[in-house]
Amino acid sequence: MSFIQAIILGIVQGLTEFLPISSTAHLILIPWLFGWSFDPQAAFVFDVLVQLGTLAAVIVYFAKDIWQIALAVIDGLRRRKPFESGGARLGWLVVVATAPATVIGLLFKGYFEVLHRQPVIVAAIVFSAAGLIFVVEYAGRRNRSLASLSWIGALMIGCSQALALLPGVSRSAATLSGGLALGLERPAAARFSFLMSIPIMLAAGAIAVKDLVELPNFITYLPPLALGFFAAAVVGFVSIHWLLGYLATRSMNIFAWYRLGFGLLCLVIALVRR
């Protein structure tokens, strides 16, 4: 992987990680569209590790929230009242919401890695998952605050996040849709989606680091990875700020239309190339 390719993919990751259009799908399909050839295992590890750049963006952007939640959780444990404060309760809800994707991801890691090498299937998932967004946007009322989210509700959003293990679904699309389907206000659904991305991305990154060091000559992958990480972090920070403002007053339909167009384009190109 060249430095230019790493920077381009880092920018793609930063732009698409938090938009409900699937960063994983774009990291798979963009090289496929341009005919870039990478070692499959190394490409998978790069795709996961470059997500740590956008993870850094989330942590920096929500640093104050994360710090307050962490202090509330520690204080609740110390006083043996772990769910008393709103901040502590939110922290534990994030833990509950993280569990389904963590368990399923560990159990079926090999299966999902195989899908990463099937661009036509990924394009089909990108296309079909647009329907999820359309359905959620046209169904239900959204007038609940994050404080009203129950343990069952957090688990349901966590199960929706597990769907995003399929490349092309999009973690943000799945979790935002899950929150909106439960009646959460758009800003509340977006905030919870961002917060619950932190532990799952940390877990995926830790596994990818293990896979990276097991690759032959893994040191050679570090320079392009560093460039991709930096590009993803900077662009990801800007994307978070933009998306929070956008979702405060607008629907996700524009992203569903984009998914239809991008997915269809890739499927047509796949047919032409046969």
C-alpha positions as CSV (number, residue, x, y, z in Angstrom):
1,M,0.0,0.0,0.0
2,S,1.4,3.3,-1.0
3,F,1.3,6.5,1.1
4,I,-1.2,8.1,-1.2
5,Q,-3.5,5.1,-1.0
6,A,-3.2,5.1,2.8
7,I,-4.1,8.8,3.0
8,I,-7.0,8.5,0.6
9,L,-8.4,5.5,2.6
10,G,-7.8,7.4,5.8
11,I,-9.9,10.3,4.5
12,V,-12.6,7.9,3.3
13,Q,-12.6,6.3,6.8
14,G,-12.9,9.7,8.5
15,L,-15.8,10.8,6.2
16,T,-17.8,7.6,6.3
17,E,-17.3,6.2,9.8
18,F,-19.9,8.3,11.4
19,L,-22.2,8.9,8.5
20,P,-24.8,6.1,8.1
21,I,-23.2,4.9,4.8
22,S,-20.7,2.3,6.1
23,S,-17.0,3.1,6.3
24,T,-16.2,-0.6,6.1
25,A,-17.9,-0.9,2.8
26,H,-16.1,2.1,1.4
27,L,-12.7,0.8,2.5
28,I,-13.5,-2.4,0.7
29,L,-15.2,-1.0,-2.4
30,I,-13.0,2.0,-3.1
31,P,-9.8,-0.1,-3.7
32,W,-11.9,-2.6,-5.7
33,L,-13.3,0.2,-7.9
34,F,-9.8,1.6,-8.6
35,G,-8.2,-1.8,-9.0
36,W,-5.9,-1.5,-6.1
37,S,-4.5,-4.9,-5.1
38,F,-3.6,-5.5,-1.4
39,D,-2.8,-8.6,0.6
40,P,-6.3,-9.6,1.9
41,Q,-5.2,-10.2,5.5
42,A,-3.1,-7.0,5.6
43,A,-6.0,-5.0,4.1
44,F,-8.4,-6.3,6.7
45,V,-6.1,-5.4,9.5
46,F,-5.5,-1.9,7.9
47,D,-9.2,-1.3,7.6
48,V,-9.8,-2.1,11.3
49,L,-6.7,-0.3,12.6
50,V,-7.4,2.9,10.7
51,Q,-10.7,3.0,12.5
52,L,-8.6,3.8,15.6
53,G,-8.1,7.2,14.0
54,T,-11.8,7.9,14.0
55,L,-11.9,6.4,17.5
56,A,-9.4,9.1,18.6
57,A,-11.7,11.7,17.0
58,V,-14.6,10.5,19.1
59,I,-12.6,10.4,22.3
60,V,-11.3,14.0,21.8
61,Y,-14.7,15.3,20.7
62,F,-16.6,13.8,23.7
63,A,-13.7,14.0,26.1
64,K,-15.7,16.0,28.7
65,D,-18.7,13.6,28.4
66,I,-16.5,10.6,28.8
67,W,-14.7,12.0,31.8
68,Q,-17.9,12.9,33.6
69,I,-19.4,9.5,32.8
70,A,-16.2,7.7,34.1
71,L,-16.2,9.8,37.3
72,A,-19.9,9.1,37.9
73,V,-19.4,5.3,37.4
74,I,-16.4,5.2,39.8
75,D,-18.3,7.3,42.4
76,G,-21.3,5.1,42.1
77,L,-19.2,2.0,42.6
78,R,-17.4,3.6,45.5
79,R,-20.7,4.5,47.2
80,R,-22.3,1.1,46.3
81,K,-25.0,2.9,44.3
82,P,-23.8,2.3,40.8
83,F,-27.0,3.4,39.0
84,E,-27.9,6.4,41.2
85,S,-26.7,9.3,39.0
86,G,-27.6,9.9,35.3
87,G,-24.0,9.8,34.2
88,A,-23.3,6.5,35.9
89,R,-26.5,5.0,34.5
90,L,-25.5,6.2,31.0
91,G,-22.1,4.5,31.3
92,W,-23.6,1.2,32.3
93,L,-26.2,1.5,29.4
94,V,-23.2,1.9,27.0
95,V,-21.7,-1.3,28.5
96,V,-25.0,-3.2,28.0
97,A,-25.3,-1.9,24.4
98,T,-21.8,-3.0,23.6
99,A,-22.3,-6.7,24.7
100,P,-24.2,-8.2,21.7
101,A,-21.7,-7.0,19.0
102,T,-18.7,-8.0,21.1
103,V,-20.0,-11.5,21.7
104,I,-21.1,-12.1,18.1
105,G,-18.0,-10.5,16.7
106,L,-15.7,-12.8,18.7
107,L,-17.8,-15.9,17.9
108,F,-18.0,-15.3,14.1
109,K,-14.9,-13.3,13.4
110,G,-13.7,-15.6,10.6
111,Y,-17.1,-15.5,8.8
112,F,-17.1,-11.7,8.8
113,E,-13.5,-11.6,7.6
114,V,-14.5,-13.7,4.6
115,L,-17.3,-11.2,3.7
116,H,-14.7,-8.5,3.6
117,R,-13.2,-10.2,0.5
118,Q,-16.6,-10.2,-1.4
119,P,-17.1,-6.7,-2.8
120,V,-20.2,-7.7,-4.8
121,I,-21.9,-9.0,-1.6
122,V,-20.8,-5.8,0.2
123,A,-22.3,-3.6,-2.5
124,A,-25.6,-5.5,-2.3
125,I,-25.7,-5.0,1.5
126,V,-25.0,-1.3,1.0
127,F,-27.9,-1.1,-1.4
128,S,-30.4,-3.1,0.5
129,A,-29.6,-1.5,3.9
130,A,-31.0,1.8,2.6
131,G,-34.4,0.3,3.2
132,L,-33.7,0.2,7.0
133,I,-33.2,3.9,7.0
134,F,-36.3,4.7,5.0
135,V,-38.5,2.5,7.2
136,V,-37.1,4.0,10.5
137,E,-37.5,7.6,9.2
138,Y,-41.1,7.1,8.2
139,A,-42.2,5.2,11.3
140,G,-42.8,6.4,14.9
141,R,-42.4,9.6,16.9
142,R,-39.1,10.8,18.3
143,N,-39.7,12.7,21.5
144,R,-37.8,10.7,24.2
145,S,-34.6,12.0,25.9
146,L,-31.6,9.8,26.6
147,A,-32.5,9.8,30.3
148,S,-35.6,7.7,29.4
149,L,-33.6,4.9,27.7
150,S,-34.2,1.6,29.6
151,W,-31.8,-1.4,30.0
152,I,-33.9,-3.3,27.5
153,G,-33.8,-0.4,25.1
154,A,-30.0,-0.2,25.3
155,L,-29.8,-4.0,24.7
156,M,-32.0,-3.6,21.6
157,I,-29.7,-0.8,20.2
158,G,-26.8,-3.1,21.0
159,C,-28.4,-5.9,19.0
160,S,-28.9,-3.4,16.1
161,Q,-25.2,-2.6,16.3
162,A,-24.4,-6.3,15.9
163,L,-26.0,-6.1,12.5
164,A,-23.2,-3.8,11.5
165,L,-20.7,-6.6,11.7
166,L,-22.0,-7.4,8.2
167,P,-19.8,-5.1,6.0
168,G,-22.1,-2.6,4.3
169,V,-24.7,-2.2,7.0
170,S,-22.9,0.6,8.9
171,R,-22.5,0.8,12.6
172,S,-23.9,4.4,12.8
173,A,-26.8,3.5,10.5
174,A,-27.7,0.5,12.7
175,T,-27.4,2.3,16.1
176,L,-29.0,5.5,14.9
177,S,-31.9,3.5,13.5
178,G,-32.2,1.5,16.6
179,G,-32.4,4.6,18.8
180,L,-34.9,6.4,16.5
181,A,-37.0,3.2,16.3
182,L,-37.3,3.4,20.1
183,G,-38.5,7.0,19.9
184,L,-35.3,8.8,21.0
185,E,-34.8,12.3,19.8
186,R,-32.3,12.6,17.0
187,P,-29.6,14.4,19.0
188,A,-30.0,11.8,21.8
189,A,-29.8,8.8,19.4
190,A,-26.7,10.3,17.8
191,R,-25.0,11.0,21.1
192,F,-25.6,7.4,22.3
193,S,-24.5,6.1,19.0
194,F,-21.2,7.9,19.3
195,L,-20.6,6.9,22.9
196,M,-21.3,3.2,22.3
197,S,-18.9,3.2,19.4
198,I,-15.9,3.7,21.7
199,P,-15.7,0.3,23.5
200,I,-16.6,-1.7,20.3
201,M,-13.9,0.1,18.3
202,L,-11.4,-0.4,21.1
203,A,-12.1,-4.1,21.1
204,A,-11.9,-4.4,17.3
205,G,-8.7,-2.4,17.3
206,A,-7.1,-4.6,20.0
207,I,-7.8,-7.7,18.0
208,A,-6.5,-6.1,14.8
209,V,-3.2,-5.1,16.6
210,K,-2.8,-8.7,17.5
211,D,-3.4,-9.8,13.9
212,L,-1.0,-7.1,12.7
213,V,2.0,-8.2,14.8
214,E,1.4,-11.8,13.5
215,L,1.9,-10.7,9.9
216,P,5.3,-11.3,8.3
217,N,7.3,-8.0,8.2
218,F,4.5,-6.2,10.0
219,I,6.9,-3.2,10.5
220,T,6.6,-2.3,6.8
221,Y,2.8,-1.6,7.3
222,L,3.4,0.9,10.1
223,P,4.2,4.1,8.0
224,P,1.1,3.9,5.7
225,L,-1.0,2.9,8.7
226,A,0.2,6.0,10.6
227,L,-0.7,8.3,7.7
228,G,-4.2,6.6,7.4
229,F,-4.7,7.0,11.1
230,F,-3.9,10.7,11.1
231,A,-6.1,11.4,8.1
232,A,-9.0,9.5,9.6
233,A,-8.7,11.3,12.9
234,V,-8.7,14.8,11.5
235,V,-11.5,14.2,9.0
236,G,-13.4,12.1,11.5
237,F,-13.4,15.0,14.0
238,V,-14.9,17.3,11.5
239,S,-17.5,14.7,10.4
240,I,-18.7,14.3,14.0
241,H,-19.3,18.0,14.4
242,W,-21.1,18.2,11.1
243,L,-23.3,15.2,11.6
244,L,-24.5,16.3,15.1
245,G,-25.6,19.6,13.7
246,Y,-27.2,18.0,10.6
247,L,-29.2,15.4,12.5
248,A,-30.5,18.0,15.0
249,T,-33.0,19.1,12.3
250,R,-32.8,16.7,9.4
251,S,-33.6,13.1,8.5
252,M,-31.2,10.4,7.3
253,N,-33.0,10.0,4.0
254,I,-30.2,11.7,2.0
255,F,-27.8,8.9,3.2
256,A,-30.3,6.2,2.2
257,W,-30.5,7.7,-1.3
258,Y,-26.7,7.8,-1.4
259,R,-26.5,4.2,-0.4
260,L,-28.9,3.2,-3.2
261,G,-26.8,5.1,-5.8
262,F,-23.4,3.9,-4.6
263,G,-24.5,0.3,-4.2
264,L,-26.2,0.3,-7.6
265,L,-23.1,1.8,-9.2
266,C,-20.9,-0.9,-7.7
267,L,-23.3,-3.7,-8.7
268,V,-23.4,-2.4,-12.3
269,I,-19.6,-2.2,-12.5
270,A,-19.4,-5.8,-11.2
271,L,-21.7,-6.9,-14.0
272,V,-19.7,-5.1,-16.6
273,R,-16.4,-6.6,-15.4
274,R,-17.7,-10.2,-15.6
